Amino acid sequence: MKTVLASLNAKYIHTNLAIRYLKAYAAPEFDVELAEYTIKDPEMNIVTDLFNRKPDIIGFSCYIWNIEETIRVVKMLKKINPNLFIVFGGPEVTYDVPEWLERLPEIDVIALGEGEETFKQLLASLNDGRSLDSVGGIAYINDDGMLKVNPQPNKLDLRGLPSPFRFKEDIPHLSKRVTYIETSRGCPFSCQFCLSSIEVGVRYFDRKKIKDDIRYLLENGAKTIKFVDRTFNISRSYAMEMFQFLIDEHRPGTVFQFEITGDIMRPEVIDFLNKEAPPGLFRFEIGVQSTNDQTNELVKRRQNFEKLTRTVTMVKQGGKIDQHLDLIAGLPEENYDSFRNTFNDVFALRPEELQLGFLKLLRGTGLRIDAKKYGYVYMDHAPYEMLCNNVLSFDEIIKIKQVEDVLEKYWNAHRMDYTIEFLVQYVFETPFDFFKAFGSFWEKQGWSRIGHQLDDLFKRLNEFLIHENIEQLAIVQAFMKWDYLINQRYKPRHSWWIDGICKEEKQKVLHYISVNPHVVSGEFTELNLTDKDLFKHAAVEQFPFSMEKYLTNGEILAEPEYGLIIYYGDTMEKRTFFFSKSQLEAVLTARK
């Protein structure tokens, strides 16, 4: 019987690790095809492709981000071919099985939990025409119309699992997509909002096999490898061994991502990484979720924020590893003011990325079971996001979502770091208050419903600041201009502002410094640039304070200054130089 394992991924760059484990485990007895799509693909296209493969059995990997799209695909497939045998598996359908089978008669079998052994047994039974009674870890409606749930088999010895990475058809895509890898399953913690808390204990894969797989992936062009272990650093010795291995084996351009528990990270591990890891090789994802002690206690989350802060700070000081910190709005007893404090606590650490998510009441989690206790109202369908609870209204959820919108565009995208840093330090009371005010203004202007280019982001922030009538507007606009210029790969043809120095003045400045480069610096003189070079590759702008002094020591010194940026495209780095307005004006006046 021809078998296809399918998945609708959230994005094209993602890959599904689960279906690859199932395929590898089913071999050599069963030759299984893989079929991956995205949730953005037209459903008719997915149905057509699957139909043309002429399968007898299709297994779908189901998660909160793809379940609704997967259901629509399956309903169409079953209408076309009622004899098609449909298997659902994955975390989204492992729980509330009676509800799924009642809601979706199109499903023939649901595979529960860890699926490698279950799926292989299922294929053997279907191919031999045997009863499903002997297949462990499945649920289905039997011939009598009764729900049948077979007990799950014992947990697998992960050390014996075959590699999910040795498929030739994957090789052409390795450099373009994220490769997911796991070195362990399970989680030592019991956070009641997370499915990982349900599985007791942590099991490890064979280290030698994992290393061999990583070498194979790197040799075949993999660029981004993400470890999906729930707590990669639960074992210090294991983490150190893997970090050293990855440092030794890495190729230029490779990035390894990990989910790290920040408060258990030992300082000596961070010292090692700060000294030995090449810049950009590692990326850490750290779930903070909340800094409210009562909230953490209610969800059985053990967290020492002081130690977490130490970890994040040490890593940031090392300057080699980007950090992605997560927050969850809507956890028990965390009201609007408490979440504001949580946000400010975590933003103070200045992570390279701060992800603001909203609580999802996942099937099977303790928090979903206790939803009434905290007054949760949440979506009936995936992703089951909370709408309100006993301490957080829907109106307050909307306000936090507005924060999320501009946070993503203006902090996580790093388009204007100097500007945002000044705003949150000196203009608004707290970072949350800035993002909240700007997010509310953004929504009122209707900008959330239209697209935007880079220039639009600067114009919209400028419009907001003018509306707020802030005293330091000229300083903030100067930082905005600086951010705009230094984040360009090439000299911009146009600028979003209209009150800079005029074209004639720019031409005079550029001509003069091409003839008198010593006015800028000795380093600039050594570049030996002509008029033509400067007009083509250089941008010059005037600032109301010394940008050079600020970049050096954070001091705002009221000395008007010119900033010169020379762009070399892909061949050389951008170069920046500064010279005082008074110095240049004096020379230009003397020339006249």
C-alpha positions in Angstrom: 0.0 0.0 0.0 1.5 3.3 -1.1 2.1 5.6 1.9 2.7 9.3 2.1 3.6 11.4 5.2 2.5 15.0 4.8 2.9 18.2 6.7 1.8 21.8 6.2 4.6 23.8 7.7 4.2 27.4 8.9 6.8 28.7 6.3 8.7 27.3 3.4 12.0 27.5 5.2 10.7 25.2 7.9 11.1 21.4 7.7 9.2 18.7 9.6 11.4 16.5 11.7 8.6 14.2 12.9 7.7 12.8 9.5 11.4 12.1 8.7 11.7 10.1 11.9 8.6 8.1 10.9 10.0 7.5 7.4 13.4 6.4 8.7 11.9 4.1 11.3 9.5 2.5 8.8 12.4 1.5 6.5 13.4 -0.8 5.0 10.1 -2.7 5.3 8.1 0.3 4.1 9.1 2.9 1.5 7.3 6.1 2.6 7.1 9.3 0.5 7.4 12.7 2.2 5.2 15.6 1.1 5.7 19.1 2.6 3.7 22.2 2.0 2.9 25.5 3.8 -0.2 26.7 5.4 -0.2 29.5 2.8 -0.3 27.2 -0.1 -3.8 27.0 -1.8 -5.6 24.0 -0.5 -6.6 22.9 -4.0 -2.9 22.8 -4.9 -2.1 20.6 -1.9 -5.0 18.3 -2.6 -4.0 18.0 -6.3 -0.4 17.1 -5.5 -1.4 14.5 -3.0 -4.0 13.0 -5.3 -1.5 12.7 -8.1 0.8 10.7 -5.9 -1.9 8.0 -5.8 -1.5 7.0 -2.1 -3.5 4.4 -0.2 -2.5 5.9 3.2 -1.7 9.5 4.1 -0.4 10.4 7.5 -0.6 14.1 8.6 1.6 15.7 11.2 -0.7 18.0 13.2 0.1 21.1 15.3 -1.8 24.2 16.4 -0.5 26.2 13.5 -1.6 23.8 10.8 -4.6 21.8 12.1 -7.4 23.9 10.6 -5.7 23.9 7.1 -4.9 20.2 7.4 -8.6 19.4 8.2 -9.8 21.3 5.1 -7.3 19.4 2.9 -8.4 16.0 4.4 -12.1 16.8 3.9 -11.5 17.4 0.2 -9.4 14.3 -0.2 -12.0 12.1 1.4 -14.7 13.5 -0.9 -12.5 12.6 -3.9 -11.4 9.2 -2.6 -13.5 7.8 0.3 -11.2 4.8 0.4 -8.1 6.8 1.3 -6.9 5.8 4.8 -6.1 8.9 6.8 -3.9 9.0 9.9 -3.5 12.0 12.1 -0.6 12.3 14.6 1.2 15.0 16.5 0.7 17.0 19.7 -2.5 18.7 18.5 -4.5 15.4 18.2 -2.9 13.3 20.9 -5.3 14.8 23.5 -9.1 15.0 23.5 -9.2 12.0 21.1 -13.0 11.4 21.4 -13.7 14.9 20.4 -11.5 14.7 17.3 -12.9 11.4 16.1 -16.4 12.6 16.6 -15.8 15.9 14.9 -13.8 14.4 12.0 -15.2 11.1 10.6 -12.7 11.5 7.8 -9.9 10.4 10.2 -9.4 6.7 10.3 -6.8 6.5 13.0 -5.1 8.9 15.4 -1.6 8.0 16.5 -0.9 9.1 20.1 2.3 10.5 21.4 5.7 9.2 20.2 4.9 7.7 16.8 7.8 5.8 15.3 6.9 2.3 16.6 3.2 3.0 16.4 3.3 4.1 12.8 5.4 1.1 11.7 3.0 -1.3 13.4 0.1 0.4 11.8 1.6 0.0 8.3 2.3 -3.6 9.0 -1.3 -4.3 10.1 -2.8 -2.4 7.1 -0.5 -4.1 4.6 -1.2 -7.6 6.0 -4.9 -7.0 6.4 -4.8 -7.6 10.2 -6.9 -6.1 12.9 -5.8 -2.8 14.4 -6.3 -4.2 17.9 -2.6 -5.2 18.1 -1.3 -1.7 17.2 -0.2 0.1 20.3 -0.8 3.9 20.7 -3.7 4.4 18.3 -7.3 5.5 18.6 -10.1 4.8 16.1 -13.8 4.0 15.8 -14.1 0.2 15.4 -16.6 -1.7 13.2 -19.2 -1.5 16.0 -19.0 2.3 16.0 -17.3 2.3 19.4 -14.2 4.4 20.3 -11.2 2.2 20.7 -8.0 3.5 22.3 -5.1 1.1 22.4 -2.5 1.6 25.1 0.7 3.3 24.1 3.8 1.2 23.8 6.8 1.7 26.0 9.0 4.7 25.3 11.6 4.1 22.7 15.3 3.7 23.4 16.3 6.8 21.5 19.9 5.6 21.1 18.6 3.0 18.6 16.6 5.3 16.3 17.8 5.6 12.7 18.9 9.0 11.4 16.1 11.1 9.9 18.6 13.1 7.8 20.0 10.7 5.2 17.4 11.2 2.5 18.8 12.2 -0.9 15.8 14.3 -1.8 16.6 16.6 1.2 20.1 17.5 0.1 19.2 20.2 -2.5 17.2 22.1 0.2 19.6 22.0 3.2 21.2 25.4 2.5 17.8 27.1 2.0 15.8 25.8 4.9 16.0 25.4 8.7 17.1 21.9 9.7 15.6 20.8 13.1 17.5 18.3 15.2 16.9 16.8 18.7 19.4 15.3 21.0 16.9 14.6 23.8 13.2 14.2 24.4 11.3 15.3 27.4 11.6 18.2 29.9 12.7 18.3 33.5 10.2 21.1 34.3 6.5 21.2 34.9 5.2 24.5 33.4 1.5 24.1 33.2 1.1 26.0 30.0 3.4 23.7 28.1 2.9 20.2 26.6 6.5 19.2 27.4 5.6 19.2 31.1 3.4 16.1 30.5 6.2 13.8 29.7 8.2 12.8 32.7 12.0 12.6 32.5 14.6 13.4 29.8 15.9 10.8 27.4 19.0 11.3 25.2 19.9 10.2 21.8 23.2 8.5 21.0 25.9 11.3 21.0 28.1 9.7 18.3 25.1 9.3 15.9 24.1 12.9 16.6 27.6 14.2 15.8 27.7 12.1 12.7 24.4 13.5 11.6 25.6 17.1 12.2 28.8 16.4 10.1 26.7 15.0 7.3 24.4 18.0 7.4 27.3 20.5 7.3 29.0 18.6 4.5 25.9 18.8 2.5 25.3 22.6 2.9 23.1 23.0 6.0 23.3 26.6 7.2 20.8 26.9 10.0 20.4 24.1 12.4 18.0 24.4 15.2 18.0 22.1 18.3 14.5 21.4 19.5 15.5 20.1 22.9 13.2 21.7 25.4 16.2 22.5 27.7 19.4 22.0 25.9 21.6 22.9 28.8 19.9 20.7 31.5 23.2 18.7 31.6 26.2 21.0 31.9 28.7 18.3 30.7 26.5 17.3 27.8 26.0 21.0 26.7 29.8 21.7 27.0 30.7 18.6 24.9 28.2 19.6 22.2 29.3 23.3 22.2 32.9 22.3 21.8 32.0 19.8 19.0 30.0 22.5 17.1 32.8 25.0 17.5 35.3 22.5 16.1 33.1 21.4 13.2 31.4 24.6 12.1 31.6 26.0 8.6 31.5 29.7 7.7 27.9 31.0 7.7 26.5 28.2 9.9 24.2 29.1 12.7 23.1 26.8 15.6 20.1 27.7 17.6 19.2 26.4 21.1 16.4 26.6 23.6 18.3 27.5 26.8 17.1 27.7 30.4 18.8 30.9 31.5 18.9 30.6 35.2 20.7 27.2 35.3 23.4 28.3 32.9 26.7 28.2 34.7 29.0 31.2 34.4 32.0 29.0 33.4 30.0 27.8 30.4 29.3 31.3 29.3 33.0 32.3 29.8 33.9 29.4 27.6 31.5 30.4 24.9 32.6 34.1 25.1 36.2 33.0 24.6 35.9 30.2 22.1 32.8 30.5 20.1 33.1 32.3 16.7 30.8 35.4 16.5 27.3 34.5 15.2 27.8 30.8 15.4 25.3 30.3 18.3 21.8 31.8 19.0 20.0 31.3 22.3 16.3 31.3 22.8 15.4 31.8 26.4 11.8 31.6 27.7 11.3 34.1 30.5 7.5 34.3 30.2 7.0 36.3 33.4 8.9 37.9 36.2 5.9 37.8 38.5 6.8 35.3 41.3 3.2 34.5 42.1 2.4 33.8 38.5 5.4 31.5 38.1 4.4 29.6 41.2 0.9 29.1 40.0 2.0 27.6 36.7 4.7 25.5 38.5 7.5 27.3 36.8 10.8 27.4 38.7 12.7 30.5 37.7 15.4 32.6 39.4 15.3 35.9 37.5 18.4 37.2 39.2 20.4 34.3 37.8 18.7 34.5 34.4 19.7 38.2 34.3 23.3 37.2 35.1 23.3 34.8 32.2 21.7 37.1 29.7 24.1 40.0 30.7 27.2 37.8 30.5 26.2 36.5 27.1 25.5 40.0 25.8 28.8 41.3 27.2 30.6 38.6 25.2 29.1 40.0 22.0 29.1 36.7 20.2 25.7 35.2 20.7 22.3 36.8 19.8 19.6 36.2 22.3 15.9 35.8 21.7 13.8 36.2 24.9 10.2 35.1 25.1 7.3 36.6 27.2 3.8 35.2 27.5 0.9 37.7 28.2 -2.1 36.3 30.0 -0.6 33.9 32.5 -2.6 33.4 35.8 -2.8 36.5 38.1 -0.6 38.6 35.9 -2.7 41.7 35.3 -1.9 44.6 32.9 0.3 46.5 35.4 2.2 43.3 36.3 2.8 42.5 32.6 4.0 46.0 32.1 6.6 45.3 34.8 7.5 42.0 33.3 8.1 43.6 29.9 10.2 46.4 31.4 12.2 43.9 33.5 13.1 41.9 30.4 13.6 44.8 28.0 16.1 46.2 30.4 18.3 43.2 29.4 18.3 44.5 25.8 18.0 41.1 24.1 18.5 41.2 20.4 15.0 40.0 20.0 12.1 40.1 22.5 9.1 38.0 21.4 5.8 39.0 23.0 3.4 36.0 22.8 -0.1 35.4 24.2 -1.1 32.4 26.3 -2.5 29.5 24.3 -4.6 27.0 26.3 -3.2 23.9 24.6 -5.0 20.6 24.7 -3.6 18.3 27.5 -2.0 21.1 29.6 -2.7 21.7 33.2 -3.7 25.3 32.6 -6.4 24.3 30.1 -7.7 21.8 32.6 -7.8 24.6 35.2 -9.1 27.3 32.8 -12.3 28.0 34.8 -10.3 28.5 38.0 -8.7 31.6 36.5 -11.7 32.7 34.4 -10.1 32.0 31.0 -12.1 32.7 27.9 -10.2 31.5 24.8 -10.6 30.6 21.2 -12.6 27.4 20.5 -10.2 26.6 17.6 -6.5 26.4 17.3 -4.3 28.1 18.4 -6.7 28.4 21.5 -5.4 31.8 22.3 -6.7 33.4 25.5 -9.1 36.3 25.0 -9.4 37.4 28.7 -9.3 36.1 32.2 -10.2 37.2 35.7 -7.4 39.8 35.9 -6.8 40.8 32.2 -9.6 42.2 30.0 -9.9 41.8 26.3 -9.4 45.6 26.0 -6.1 45.2 27.8 -5.2 42.3 25.6 -5.7 44.6 22.6 -3.3 47.2 24.1 -0.6 44.6 24.6 -1.1 43.4 21.0 -0.5 47.0 19.9 2.8 46.8 21.8 3.7 43.6 20.0 3.1 45.1 16.6 5.5 48.0 16.9 8.0 46.0 19.0 8.4 43.6 16.1 8.9 46.4 13.6 11.0 48.8 15.5 13.1 46.7 18.0 13.3 43.2 16.8 14.1 44.3 13.2 16.9 46.6 14.4 16.2 49.3 11.9 16.8 52.2 14.4 18.5 51.0 17.5 20.0 54.4 18.5 16.6 56.1 18.1 14.7 53.5 20.2 17.4 53.4 22.8 17.2 57.2 23.3 13.4 57.2 23.4 13.1 54.5 26.0 15.8 55.9 28.2 15.2 59.7 28.1 11.8 60.5 26.5 9.3 58.0 27.8 8.8 56.8 31.4 9.5 53.2 30.5 10.1 51.1 27.4 6.6 49.6 27.7 5.1 53.1 27.8 6.8 54.1 24.5 5.7 51.0 22.6 2.2 51.2 24.1 1.8 54.9 23.1 3.3 54.3 19.6 1.3 51.1 19.1 -2.0 52.8 20.0 -1.2 55.7 17.6 -0.2 53.2 14.9 -3.6 51.5 15.2 -5.6 54.7 15.2 -3.9 55.7 11.9 -4.9 52.4 10.3 -1.3 51.5 9.6 -1.7 48.0 10.8 -4.0 47.3 7.8 -1.6 48.5 5.1 1.9 47.6 4.0 5.0 49.6 4.6 8.5 50.2 3.1 11.6 51.1 5.2 11.0 54.9 4.6 7.5 54.5 5.8 8.6 53.2 9.2 10.8 56.3 9.8 8.0 58.7 8.6 5.4 57.1 10.8 7.6 57.2 13.9 8.4 60.9 13.1 4.7 61.6 12.7 4.0 60.0 16.1 6.8 62.0 17.8 5.5 65.2 16.4 2.0 64.3 17.6 3.4 63.6 21.1 5.1 67.1 21.1 8.2 65.8 22.8 10.8 68.3 23.9 13.8 66.4 22.5 12.4 66.1 19.0 15.4 67.6 17.2 17.7 65.1 19.0 15.5 62.1 18.3 15.2 63.1 14.6 19.0 63.3 14.4 19.2 59.7 15.7 16.6 58.7 13.2 18.7 60.2 10.4 21.8 58.4 11.7 20.0 55.1 12.0 18.6 55.5 8.5 22.0 56.2 7.0 24.1 53.6 8.7 21.6 50.8 8.0 21.7 51.3 4.2 23.9 49.0 2.1 24.2 51.6 -0.6 24.0 55.4 -0.6 20.3 56.2 -0.5 19.0 58.1 -3.5 16.4 59.9 -1.4 15.9 60.4 2.3 12.6 60.4 4.3 13.4 63.8 5.9 13.1 67.2 4.1 14.9 69.5 6.6 18.5 68.3 6.1 21.3 70.3 4.5 20.5 71.4 1.0 22.0 69.8 -2.2 24.3 72.8 -2.9 25.7 72.7 0.6 26.3 68.9 0.4 28.2 69.5 -2.9 30.3 72.1 -1.3 31.1 69.9 1.7 31.9 66.9 -0.4 34.1 68.9 -2.8 36.0 70.6 -0.1 36.8 67.4 1.8 37.9 65.6 -1.4 40.5 68.4 -1.8 41.3 68.7 1.9 40.8 65.2 3.4 42.9 66.1 6.5 39.9 68.1 7.7 38.1 64.8 8.4 41.0 62.6 9.6 44.2 60.9 8.7 42.4 57.6 8.1 40.1 59.4 5.7 43.1 61.0 3.9 44.5 57.5 3.3 41.4 56.5 1.3 42.5 58.9 -1.4 39.0 59.5 -2.7 38.2 61.8 -5.6 35.2 64.1 -6.1 33.6 61.5 -8.3 34.0 58.8 -5.6 32.4 61.0 -2.9 29.5 62.1 -5.0 28.8 58.5 -5.9 29.4 56.8 -2.7 29.2 59.3 0.2 26.3 60.7 2.2 26.7 63.7 4.4 24.3 65.1 7.0 24.4 67.7 9.7 23.5 66.9 13.3 22.6 69.4 16.1 25.0 67.7 18.5 28.2 65.8 18.4 27.2 62.3 17.2 30.8 61.2 17.5 30.9 62.1 21.2 27.6 60.3 21.8 28.8 57.1 20.0 32.0 57.2 22.1 30.6 57.9 25.6 26.9 58.4 25.4 27.2 62.2 26.0 24.9 64.7 24.2 27.2 67.6 23.5 25.5 70.6 21.8 28.1 71.1 19.1 26.7 70.9 15.6 28.5 68.3 13.5 28.7 66.8 10.1 28.6 63.0 9.7 30.1 61.5 6.6 29.2 57.9 5.5 31.0 56.3 2.6 29.3 53.3 1.0 31.2 50.6 -0.9 28.4 48.2 -1.5 29.5 44.6 -1.2 33.2 45.2 -1.7 34.1 47.1 1.4 32.6 48.0 4.7 30.9 51.3 5.3 33.1 54.0 6.8 31.9 56.8 9.0 33.7 60.1 9.8 32.8 63.2 11.7 33.9 66.8 11.6 32.6 69.9 13.3 30.3 72.3 11.5 32.1 75.4 12.8 35.5 74.1 11.5 34.2 73.5 8.1 32.2 76.8 7.9 35.2 78.7 8.8 37.2 77.2 6.0 34.4 77.6 3.5 34.0 81.2 4.5 37.8 81.9 4.1 37.6 80.3 0.6 34.9 82.8 -0.4 
